[in-house]
Amino acid sequence: MKAIHYDAEGDILSISFAESEGRPHTGVELSDNIVLYFDPVLEQPIALILSSYQAMLHAHAQIPLSLDGLEGIPVAYSATILKLLQRTPLNSFLQLVDAPLLAMPSSRLRDVFAPTILQTVTAS
């Protein structure tokens, strides 16, 4: 992991995993407030951005947050993203668990910034 930065004024948590300059990369909006940037060729995460971080933590403390951004992307990207979420370094922030009753991948947020845990729930 390269860096973690929290912008209190903008309420944005940014986690950088690798340098993106000169590398092919794409961004996928997993939800309204979560964006994952990754290298689709090497299948490596580049950055994870959580906007409205504090508000999102409060709003979704008990209710799962749908990762509905995965719904409209190509299946190849969706499969790659799910693989990335299960591997280091993303699994330090995102923990996949089975949720057979949910049709869409969802997320339960918990103190990502301190301690660094973001729990993601995905359907089987």
N, C-alpha and C positions, 0 to 999 in steps of 0.2 A: 504494500500500500504506500502510495506517495504522500498523501496529505488528507487531513480532515479540516474543513473550515466551516464555521457557523457565522453567518452574517445576521446579527441580532436585529438590525434595522430592517432588513428585507425579510427576515425570518426564513432564511434559506440555509439548509445544511448541504454541503458539497463534499463528496468523498471521491478523491482521485486515486485511481489504481495504476494508471500508466500514462505516459506522454502520448498525446494524440497527434501532435504535429508531424506531418509527413506520412501518417498511417491512414489507410482507409477506415472510416468509422461511420456509424449510423446511430441515430438516437431513436428510442422508442418510448413513447409516453405510456407507462404501465397503468397509470391512473391520472386524474387531473393534477395531482401533486407529486408524482414520482416519475422521473425520467432516467432511463438507463442508456448510457452511451457505450457502444462496444465495437470491436473490430470483428466484422462478420467473416473475414477470411481466416484469421487466426483463432476465432471464437474466444476472444479475451475481453473482459470488461475494461472500460477506460474510465468511466465516472458514473456515480450515482448522485442524482440531485433530488432533494426533497424540498419543495417550496411550501410556504405557509406551514412550516414544520411544527411549531407549537400549537397552532390551531388544529392541524391535522391530528396531532397526538391527543388533544382533548376531545375532538369530535369522534375519533375512532378508537377510544380506549376500550370500549365494550363491543362495538359493532364492527364486523369485518368491512374492510374497504375493498370494493370490487376492483380487480385489475383488468377492467374492461378495455384497456388499450390493447390488450393481446387479441381481442376479438377481431379487429379489422386488419391485422397484419398477415403477410404470407405465412403459411404453415412452416416453411423452412426457418424463418426468423423466430417464430413462436417456439419451435423445438429447440433452437439454439439458446434462446433466452432461458427456457426452463432448465437446460443443462447448466448454463452459467450460474443460475441461482442455487444449484446444488453443489457447486465447487468453490474452492478457495479462490479469491478472497471474498466473494459475495456471500458465501454461507456464514461468514462472520457477522453479517448484517441482516441477512435474509435466511430464515429457516423454513424450508418447505415441509408441510405436513399434509396428510390426506384429509379431505373434507368431502366425502361422497355425496352429501346432501346439497352441495353448492354446484350449480351448473357452470359458473364462471370462476376462474381463479380469483381468490380474495386475499386480503391482507389484514392482519391484526397488528397494530402498531404498539410498540412498547419502547420506552426510553432509548432511542437509537443513539442519541448524543452522549448520554452518560447514565448507565453503562451502554455500550454500543450493541443494542439488540433491536432488530426489526424482524418481526415474525410474519412470514407470508404463508397464507393458507391456499393450497391449490387443490382443485378437484381431481379425483382419480379418473 
